[in-house]
Amino acid sequence: MIDKAQSDMAKTLWEQSKTAALQVHQAWDLVMKSQKALMDSMRGAGAPYAQAADQFDKLMDFHSEQYKAAVAYMDKMSDEYQKMLAPKKK
C-alpha cells in the first residue's frame, strides 16, 4: 500500500521534473533567439565563419540532448506518479 508520504514524494519529483524540462526548453529557446549575436561574437573574436557555425551547431546539439533528457525524465516521473495513484482510484 502506498502511503501519503510516498505519494507526495512522487508528486514532488514529477513537479520538479516538469520545472526542469521547462527551464531546459527556455535555455534552448534563448540560444536559438540569440544565434546572430552568438555568431557575431565568435566572428568578432576572430573565429572563421565555419568554426563559429560549427561551435553554434555543437551548442544546439547540447541543448537538444539536454531537452530530450529532461522530457524523458519528466515522462518517467509522470509514469511513476500515475502508478502510485492507480491503486487509489480502485
Phi and psi in degrees as a GROMACS rama.xvg file:
@    title "Ramachandran Plot"
@    xaxis  label "Phi"
@    yaxis  label "Psi"
@TYPE xy
-88.5438  129.167  ILE-2
-95.7146  173.362  ASP-3
-62.1663  -38.5986  LYS-4
-62.3409  -41.5764  ALA-5
-66.7721  -41.9475  GLN-6
-63.6982  -43.3171  SER-7
-63.521  -39.7108  ASP-8
-64.4562  -43.4122  MET-9
-62.1188  -42.0976  ALA-10
-64.329  -43.2811  LYS-11
-61.4732  -44.3526  THR-12
-62.5747  -40.2252  LEU-13
-64.2131  -45.1614  TRP-14
-62.458  -39.993  GLU-15
-65.8714  -39.0886  GLN-16
-66.7108  -36.0871  SER-17
-65.1524  -43.5232  LYS-18
-63.507  -42.7015  THR-19
-62.6363  -42.5339  ALA-20
-62.3039  -40.8736  ALA-21
-63.5199  -42.9746  LEU-22
-65.0055  -41.4471  GLN-23
-64.5837  -40.538  VAL-24
-64.0307  -41.684  HIS-25
-65.3056  -37.9861  GLN-26
-64.4072  -42.6805  ALA-27
-64.6472  -41.9839  TRP-28
-60.6025  -40.6716  ASP-29
-63.0313  -41.6462  LEU-30
-61.9514  -45.2073  VAL-31
-62.7581  -40.1102  MET-32
-70.9102  -23.8705  LYS-33
-103.223  19.8941  SER-34
-54.1345  -49.6576  GLN-35
-61.5244  -45.35  LYS-36
-63.319  -41.2776  ALA-37
-64.6047  -45.0332  LEU-38
-63.1037  -44.898  MET-39
-61.2596  -39.0056  ASP-40
-65.3301  -45.3546  SER-41
-65.848  -40.5403  MET-42
-65.8814  -39.1016  ARG-43
-65.3453  -26.4666  GLY-44
-83.9426  1.59429  ALA-45
102.221  -0.0273689  GLY-46
-72.7338  133.895  ALA-47
-61.9376  156.61  PRO-48
-54.4696  -45.4518  TYR-49
-60.6735  -40.4247  ALA-50
-68.8622  -42.3728  GLN-51
-62.3324  -42.9577  ALA-52
-64.4832  -40.0217  ALA-53
-63.5342  -42.9227  ASP-54
-65.291  -39.1542  GLN-55
-65.2871  -41.7988  PHE-56
-60.0856  -40.4341  ASP-57
-64.546  -39.4568  LYS-58
-63.7852  -43.0582  LEU-59
-63.8435  -41.6887  MET-60
-61.6395  -42.4585  ASP-61
-58.7459  -48.0704  PHE-62
-66.8844  -35.2178  HIS-63
-61.354  -45.747  SER-64
-66.3357  -39.3068  GLU-65
-62.458  -42.3115  GLN-66
-65.7463  -45.2817  TYR-67
-59.8496  -42.3446  LYS-68
-65.4385  -41.1945  ALA-69
-65.8681  -41.1961  ALA-70
-67.9915  -40.1547  VAL-71
-62.022  -41.6271  ALA-72
-66.9441  -40.424  TYR-73
-61.1009  -43.2318  MET-74
-60.9678  -42.9534  ASP-75
-61.647  -46.0441  LYS-76
-66.6507  -34.0254  MET-77
-64.7193  -43.9808  SER-78
-61.2345  -44.4092  ASP-79
-61.8209  -42.6234  GLU-80
-65  -42.4335  TYR-81
-62.3142  -40.0195  GLN-82
-62.0097  -37.037  LYS-83
-71.3321  -32.4778  MET-84
-79.9978  -25.8555  LEU-85
-54.6683  -47.2696  ALA-86
-62.7859  -28.9022  PRO-87
-69.5165  -27.1492  LYS-88
-79.473  -15.5802  LYS-89
